[in-house]
């Protein structure tokens, strides 16, 4: 049965900042330079690709890589009012890795993928102004560029593929290089070219130090250009860049490679996440011919809001969300709420932290069986001094 305790949600509205690009949240902010002519982005295998058209307005209507028009928006539902994507036209070319991040703010780029045979998975998150960083919090949320990280998580059939298979080392601004189509954090490099995204990662796990080295290549089959306002005030924004993509994963030190389907998005904001939200649930599900995304937030003032998107080769549309169901709480007691036709079945818990969970559920949406990649965030717990004191054991900080 749907969870009747869930409060009705209001709309998440597309965000159109007056007079400019949603990537440029803070005009006049000085951006980090790419180095003194010797950018590490031009070393190694990850290349800077040309050929990506200049980015247009981020709130252009979404569409397939081949272009094409948008369909009309779907109707609203019991969870909130009608949500209307802003504008129309082709999707934006891709991410902007050189976008400014204001003091106290953040920006991250998120990738997840599951293998075609169901045996493996990977999640990668590149942070500038790491929202989970205890060091950023202890220093008063002053300099986002001094708190950067690439989170690497490797999974197998029953969760972690290796022990350890997780790394998130925070690094300072001297290890960060930003360019329009490339980002370097320490030894790891993220690049965008005319065919998609490449993440070449070289990280060390914690608390047991083991090197994690490999490559993820993501080739979008659909892209969107709309940016959404999550908090209702334009301080926290989200864009599902490539809701569906073909993914190739190579793990150099493990002698393993696999193919699968993945997802790529970005969040950014002008203040810490806990100032904008109490909690949220996000999920994506690939069906035979489309992708569904549900994003439900509880804002800092207690207002609930939600968004349901359906994306395929013809474009994206706002649709009526599937019913909400309360899933079992995590080992740390984090609440999980998942949208599906009926109560979903937990396949595996990929991440279980005191304030965050990532899981894979099996269920049906619109009468079609799907695997649902889902995350829950409890931002109230993230503020806890006890939780902050625990984080350095899994999230060490390195000067270089």
Secondary structure, 3 states (H helix, E strand, C coil): CCCCCCCCCEECEECCCCCCCCCCCCCCCCCCCCCCCCCHHHCCCCCCCCCCCCCCCCCCCCEECCECCCCCCCCCECCECCCCCCCCCCCCCCCCCCCCCCCCCEEEEEEEEEECCCCCEEEEEEEECCCCCHHHHHCCCCCHHHCEEEEEEEEECCEECCCCCEECCEECHHHEEEECCEEEECCEEEEEECCEEEEEEEEECCCCCCEEEEEEEEEEEEECCCCEECCCCCCEEEEEEEEEEEEEEEECCCCEEEEEEEEEEEEEECCCHHHHEEEEEEEEEECCCCEEEEEEEEECCCCEEEEEEEEECCEEEECCCCCEEEECCCCCCCCEEEECCCCCEEEEEEEECCCEEEEEEEEEECCEEEEEEEEEEEHHHHCCHHHHHHHCCCCCEECC
